[in-house]
């Protein structure tokens, strides 16, 4: 069930649809008794009957509901409408940082101001034992007054307890912004995973491109784990050495080699900008060929430990922990591994195989499944859902959640 314009949902009247992403649709609504507008986030019909995804929604409400920060979108309510869960949040009139990137209107001063606020919001969440795990431009909203907000804690996790909005499921973050340790499926994640993702956002804002992009999410994930970071100054000659040094530390493969907090990273970036006398962003100077060259350059003397400028040979022979056969793409481009829906499908498949009986039928089913997997990776729709050519971002949970005019 989708909400319709004019429909009454609890005390709210639906005004218009704001955006639609891989798992949910966001509406603008009006609360007559309080005389204020709100944003309502409701699961797509395809997921509303899945207990795993309903649990994710409930956990998101509980986790974000305990956070109170001027740069985190607050949740007002969590309720059900005809057995369909929805979240009620503050309505923010503005647009996402992803949209600002596309318009190329951001100045260096605006980038510094926005990233300082987002870093403060992340550090606040970390002090309250909450990891975001999906920091990216489309989850940062800037309102009409220029105030930035961090939103969509749909992948959030309580760090000390290991509790996640996905219950027992495991979902990858957005491949272009995912940390190496999160890409490997490690459960001992700490604040460094969000610091890495915020570092990728900063790299994109300053350099003009995300550091890793490819035809499939799997290839991008592989590069985050095994490939040395393309040197910012080689991709964009306008980037000073001091800023490059700060970005290399923020995006170190080893979490221990990164900044301890997001605030520390932004302070280092500000100092680097001053040291390098950087006064503006020059994204038009990006050299696309530098991404191929980056595999064969010598590491600069200020590179963090472990950075060689080369692919990591001792790791290249080790397969990525997440196999391509486990990656599931939703219609909205979300990458899920081990979801409850997948488990249900497996149970149905196994039950059918036993009911049919016979080794011949079983072998045929295996052959057919293998063919479908390989054909999916060759399907153009898979590639189109996987990577957005316009922004270089894979829209896993790209709700552009609460921005007007999406």
C-alpha positions in Angstrom: 0.0 0.0 0.0 1.3 3.5 -0.9 0.0 6.6 0.7 -2.1 8.9 -1.6 -2.3 12.7 -1.7 -5.0 13.9 0.8 -5.0 10.6 2.7 -5.2 10.8 6.5 -2.4 8.8 8.3 -2.9 9.0 12.0 -3.1 12.8 12.8 -1.3 13.6 9.5 -2.6 14.6 6.1 -0.4 13.6 3.2 0.4 16.6 1.0 2.9 15.4 -1.6 5.5 12.8 -2.4 9.1 14.1 -1.8 11.2 11.2 -2.9 11.5 7.5 -3.5 14.5 5.2 -2.9 15.5 1.6 -2.7 13.4 0.7 0.3 11.0 3.5 1.1 9.0 6.5 -0.1 9.0 9.8 1.7 6.0 12.1 1.8 5.4 15.6 3.1 2.4 15.8 5.5 0.7 18.2 7.7 -0.2 17.9 11.4 -3.3 20.1 11.9 -3.3 20.1 15.7 0.3 21.3 15.9 0.1 23.3 12.6 3.4 22.0 11.3 4.7 20.1 8.3 6.5 16.7 8.8 8.2 14.1 6.6 6.7 10.6 6.6 8.9 7.7 5.6 7.1 4.5 4.7 8.4 1.1 3.5 7.7 0.0 -0.1 4.9 -2.6 -0.5 7.5 -5.2 -1.5 9.1 -4.9 1.9 6.3 -4.1 4.2 5.3 -7.7 4.7 8.9 -8.8 5.5 9.4 -8.9 9.2 13.2 -8.3 8.8 12.6 -4.9 7.1 9.9 -4.0 9.5 12.3 -4.7 12.3 14.9 -2.4 10.6 12.4 0.4 10.6 11.6 -0.1 14.3 15.3 -0.1 15.2 15.9 3.0 13.2 13.2 4.8 15.2 14.6 3.6 18.5 18.2 4.4 17.7 17.7 7.9 16.2 15.0 8.7 18.7 17.6 8.8 21.4 19.8 11.3 19.5 19.3 15.0 20.1 21.7 17.1 18.0 21.1 20.3 15.9 22.5 18.6 12.8 20.8 15.3 13.0 17.2 15.0 11.6 15.0 14.1 14.6 12.3 11.5 14.6 9.0 12.5 16.1 7.0 9.3 15.9 6.8 5.7 14.8 3.5 4.1 14.0 1.5 1.7 11.9 -1.1 2.4 9.1 -3.0 -0.8 8.1 -0.1 -3.0 9.3 2.4 -0.8 7.4 5.1 0.9 9.5 6.1 4.5 9.0 8.4 7.0 10.6 7.5 10.7 11.2 10.5 13.1 11.0 11.2 16.8 10.9 10.4 18.2 7.5 13.5 20.0 6.0 13.0 22.2 3.0 16.2 22.1 1.0 18.3 19.7 -1.0 20.9 17.0 -0.5 24.6 17.5 -0.7 24.5 15.1 -3.7 22.3 17.6 -5.5 24.6 20.4 -4.6 27.5 18.4 -6.0 25.7 18.0 -9.3 25.0 21.7 -9.5 28.7 22.5 -8.8 27.8 25.6 -6.8 29.6 24.7 -3.6 32.5 26.9 -2.6 35.5 25.9 -0.4 34.1 27.9 2.5 30.7 26.2 2.2 32.3 22.8 2.0 34.3 23.5 5.2 31.2 24.8 7.0 29.0 21.8 6.0 31.6 19.2 6.8 32.3 20.8 10.2 28.6 20.5 11.1 28.3 16.9 9.8 31.5 15.9 11.6 30.1 17.3 14.9 26.9 15.3 14.4 28.9 12.1 13.7 31.1 12.6 16.8 27.9 13.2 18.9 26.4 9.9 17.6 29.7 8.1 18.3 29.8 9.5 21.9 26.3 8.0 22.3 27.5 4.6 21.0 25.8 4.9 17.6 27.5 4.2 14.3 25.8 5.6 11.1 27.4 3.2 8.6 26.0 4.9 5.5 27.5 8.4 5.4 27.3 9.8 1.8 26.2 13.0 0.1 22.6 11.9 -0.4 22.3 11.4 3.4 23.4 15.0 4.1 20.6 17.6 3.6 21.2 21.4 3.5 18.1 23.5 4.2 17.3 26.8 2.7 19.2 28.7 5.4 22.3 26.7 4.7 22.0 24.5 7.8 23.2 20.9 7.2 21.6 17.8 8.6 22.8 14.2 8.8 19.9 11.8 8.0 18.9 8.2 7.2 20.2 6.1 10.1 18.7 3.1 8.4 22.0 1.1 8.7 22.8 2.5 12.2 24.2 0.2 14.8 24.7 0.3 18.6 28.5 0.0 18.6 29.0 -1.7 22.0 26.2 -4.3 21.7 26.5 -5.0 18.0 22.7 -4.3 17.5 21.7 -3.1 14.1 18.6 -1.7 12.4 18.7 -4.9 10.4 18.4 -7.3 13.3 20.3 -10.4 12.1 20.7 -9.3 8.5 23.8 -7.8 7.1 23.6 -5.0 4.6 26.5 -3.2 2.9 26.7 0.5 2.9 27.0 2.4 -0.3 30.0 0.9 -2.2 31.6 4.3 -3.2 31.7 5.4 0.5 32.1 2.1 2.4 35.1 1.5 4.6 37.4 -1.5 4.0 36.5 -3.1 7.3 32.7 -2.7 6.7 33.1 -4.0 3.2 34.7 -7.2 4.6 31.7 -7.7 6.9 33.6 -7.2 10.1 31.3 -7.0 13.2 33.9 -5.2 15.4 33.2 -1.9 13.7 34.0 1.4 15.4 33.8 5.1 14.7 36.6 4.8 12.2 34.2 3.3 9.6 32.1 6.5 9.6 35.3 8.6 9.6 36.4 6.8 6.4 33.1 7.3 4.7 33.1 11.0 5.6 36.7 11.1 4.3 35.4 9.8 0.9 32.8 12.6 0.9 35.5 15.1 1.6 37.7 13.6 -1.1 34.8 13.9 -3.6 34.1 17.5 -2.6 37.7 18.6 -2.9 39.1 16.5 -5.7 36.0 16.3 -7.9 35.5 12.5 -8.0 35.1 9.6 -5.6 38.3 7.7 -5.3 36.9 4.3 -6.5 34.2 3.6 -9.1 33.6 0.7 -11.5 30.9 -1.1 -13.5 29.6 -3.2 -10.5 29.3 -2.7 -6.8 31.5 -5.8 -6.2 34.4 -4.2 -8.1 34.1 -1.0 -6.1 34.1 -2.9 -2.8 37.1 -4.9 -3.9 39.0 -1.6 -4.6 38.2 -0.1 -1.2 39.8 -3.2 0.4 42.8 -3.9 -1.8 43.6 -0.9 -4.0 45.7 2.1 -3.0 44.0 5.4 -2.9 44.4 7.4 -6.1 46.6 10.4 -5.0 44.5 13.5 -4.9 47.2 15.7 -6.5 47.5 13.4 -9.5 43.7 13.2 -10.0 43.4 17.0 -9.6 46.7 19.1 -9.7 45.0 21.9 -7.9 45.0 20.0 -4.6 47.9 21.1 -2.4 50.3 18.6 -0.8 49.1 19.5 2.6 45.4 18.7 1.7 46.5 15.5 0.1 48.3 14.5 3.3 45.1 15.0 5.3 43.0 13.0 2.8 45.5 10.1 2.8 45.3 9.8 6.6 41.5 10.0 6.5 41.3 7.2 4.0 43.9 4.9 5.4 43.1 1.2 4.9 43.9 0.4 8.6 41.4 2.0 11.0 44.1 2.7 13.5 45.9 4.9 11.0 43.0 7.3 10.5 41.9 10.3 12.6 40.5 9.4 16.0 37.3 11.5 15.5 35.5 13.2 12.6 36.1 16.6 14.2 39.9 15.9 14.3 39.8 15.1 10.6 38.0 18.4 9.7 40.4 20.4 11.9 43.3 18.8 10.1 41.7 19.6 6.8 41.2 23.3 7.7 44.8 23.5 8.8 45.9 21.9 5.5 43.8 24.3 3.5 45.5 27.2 5.3 49.0 25.7 5.0 48.5 25.0 1.2 46.9 28.5 0.7 44.0 26.8 -1.0 41.3 29.4 -1.7 38.9 27.7 -4.0 37.7 24.3 -5.4 38.8 23.4 -9.0 36.9 20.3 -9.8 37.1 21.1 -13.6 40.8 20.2 -13.4 40.1 16.5 -12.7 42.3 14.1 -14.8 40.3 10.9 -15.4 43.4 9.1 -16.7 45.0 9.5 -13.3 42.8 6.7 -11.9 44.5 4.2 -14.1 48.0 5.7 -13.4 47.5 5.6 -9.6 48.3 1.9 -9.4 51.8 2.5 -10.5 53.1 5.6 -8.7 55.5 5.7 -5.8 54.1 6.5 -2.4 54.8 10.1 -1.2 57.0 10.5 1.9 54.0 11.7 4.0 51.8 8.7 3.2 50.3 6.8 6.1 51.7 3.4 7.1 50.7 0.7 4.6 50.3 3.1 1.7 52.5 1.9 -1.2 50.8 3.4 -4.3 50.5 -0.2 -5.6 47.9 -2.9 -5.3 48.4 -4.9 -2.1 50.1 -8.1 -3.3 49.8 -10.2 -0.1 46.1 -9.5 -0.1 45.3 -9.8 -3.8 45.5 -13.6 -3.7 42.9 -13.6 -0.9 39.3 -13.5 -2.1 37.0 -10.7 -1.0 34.9 -12.2 1.9 31.6 -11.3 0.2 31.2 -13.4 -2.9 29.4 -12.1 -6.0 26.8 -14.8 -5.7 25.7 -13.4 -2.3 25.0 -9.8 -3.6 21.3 -9.2 -4.1 20.1 -6.1 -5.9 16.7 -4.6 -5.0 14.7 -2.7 -7.7 16.0 0.5 -6.2 19.6 -0.5 -6.4 20.1 -1.5 -2.8 22.7 -4.2 -2.2 21.7 -6.7 0.4 23.5 -9.8 1.6 21.9 -12.5 3.8 18.5 -10.7 4.0 15.5 -12.4 5.5 13.9 -12.3 2.1 16.8 -14.2 0.7 16.6 -16.8 3.4 12.8 -17.2 2.8 13.5 -17.8 -0.9 16.2 -20.4 -0.1 13.8 -22.2 2.1 11.2 -22.3 -0.6 13.7 -23.5 -3.2 15.0 -26.3 -0.9 11.4 -27.4 -0.1 10.5 -27.6 -3.8 13.6 -29.6 -4.6 12.9 -32.2 -1.9 9.2 -32.3 -3.0 10.2 -33.1 -6.6 12.9 -35.5 -5.4 15.5 -37.2 -7.5 19.1 -36.3 -8.1 18.5 -35.5 -11.7 16.1 -32.7 -10.9 18.4 -31.4 -8.1 21.4 -31.2 -10.5 19.3 -29.4 -13.1 18.1 -26.9 -10.6 21.8 -26.2 -9.6 22.8 -25.7 -13.2 19.9 -23.3 -13.8 20.6 -21.3 -10.7 24.3 -20.9 -11.7 23.2 -19.7 -15.2 20.8 -17.1 -13.7 23.5 -15.7 -11.4 26.0 -15.2 -14.2 23.3 -13.8 -16.5 22.3 -11.3 -13.8 25.8 -9.9 -13.7 25.8 -9.5 -17.4 22.4 -7.9 -17.4 22.5 -4.2 -18.3 19.8 -3.5 -15.8 22.0 -4.7 -13.0 24.8 -2.3 -14.1 22.3 0.6 -14.4 20.9 0.0 -11.0 24.4 -0.4 -9.6 26.2 2.8 -10.5 24.9 6.3 -11.2 27.0 7.8 -14.0 25.9 11.3 -13.0 27.3 11.2 -9.5 29.4 8.1 -9.2 27.2 7.0 -6.3 25.4 3.6 -6.1 22.0 4.5 -4.8 21.5 1.8 -2.1 19.4 3.8 0.2 19.3 7.0 -1.8 16.0 8.3 -0.5 17.0 12.0 -0.7 14.9 11.6 2.4 13.4 14.9 3.5 14.4 17.4 0.9 11.7 19.3 -1.1 11.9 19.3 -4.8 13.6 15.9 -5.1 
